[in-house]
Amino acid sequence: MANTAAINGINGLRDIRRSPASHLAAALEAGSIQGTVVLNEGPFQTMAGVRVDPRSEEGARIAAVTGGLPARCGDVGGTDRVTVLWLGPSEFLVVAPEEAHDSLGGDLIGSLVAALGEAPGQVVDLSANRTTFELSGPRARAALEKGCALDLHPRSFTVGTALSTEIGNIPVVLQKTGEESFRLFSRASFADFLGRWLLDAMREFASPEVP
C-alpha cells in the first residue's frame, strides 16, 4: 500500500523543484522558430537503468514489467506508457511518466527490482540523473547534424530508433520520435551546455534563406 503521507509530502516539494534547464525556459521559447525548429525541455520522467541478460529468466520477468526489451542496437521496446531504450546487449534505459515513480504512488522501480530478484543484474533509479530535450520541426535534423556524427537521414535513422551518440561533444541518447521530432536524453549536469548549443545551432534558421 502506498504511503499517502509520504506522497503528500513529496507532492509539496514538487512545487518548488526546478528542472536542470528551467533557467533556460525563456531562451528556449525565444530561440524557437515556430514552423521551422522548436526546442523544449521535456517534463520530469521516471527513469531506471537496467542491466540484465534479456535471454535469461530474470530478463523475461523484466520484459513482462516493461512490455518488452529491445533486441538490438537502435531498437526501442516497451508499451504506450513505458519506453525501453537499448544501450547495450544487456543494458537498457527504462523511461515512463513521472507518476510511475514509486514515491508518487506508482510502482515501476519496485516492480523492476522485484522482477530482477536475487539474479545477476542491476536496477538503478536514474530519474534525477538525466533531463530530456525535445527538438522538432523541418529544420530539427539540420540543427542536430551540426554536431552529431550519426547519419540522421530518414532512410538510416528511422522513426522509433534510439542510439547513443554525442551532440556538440555531449553524450546523449538520441531518439527519433516522429518524422521531424527528436528526443535527447542527456545527463542533468550537461543540460545548460547542451541547451545553449542547440539554441546556437538553431539560430541561422531564424533568418530568411538566401536565394
Steps between C-alpha positions, in 0.01 A plus 500: 500500500630846413608724787257787438661726760837465328342558161329816621830625635676431173222670305566812706865493397405458135373858496841645583739273311658616175595300193866507387427742213223703664722810501506481119120497459479855368796446268352176363174679424672799343740285298231272357372584152143377471447294187875459454672365811377496862693405814346411836618332816288191556301435817637314802500127435562178687818335372674179598827353383470124460774246446373149430554219252187525283522125422482401866202428723554828684517674164160356415363625832638849437348493150163410649516816713610733219302347216810365329873559464655621173699227326768695317684831473262780409184313595242641741271275703225540755139615487306822452590598857846350541790546257808277510813623321783264401836612643687171462441125464404480867446867590176699462351834596138475612300823470144565622285795607590666829200354682631147440764561769447316826531818706196642318277197536630304202686171515739491204831500689379253762357271233830497312695426819259219588520356149880486517495348847830348608609423144810660346425847373418850612207739531591860581262794539634763257205736511714789625797407284380621161288766340341495157490753221237478228597641161249513218428661166619481138844631597549286812716245317714773344566651844604164646724420204725792595635299793401136456703233323199274437339478158167665582351465154152341528609196301758420772360653817137396490212592729514288814880471498717602799880502506774610737705776342639848562342835422747786522739260678237429767406131548129448436250233408329632187151369426305578184141537613347618172587593144616843618537453875780381726550442871843543656583337833802666661641500850356779710842659550529555123155661463622859493774439242287279278203736510717796403676298229165402345381862510815609320454224239143625439592866472561512124148375428351818643630690197346485151666250270743651249382427146 
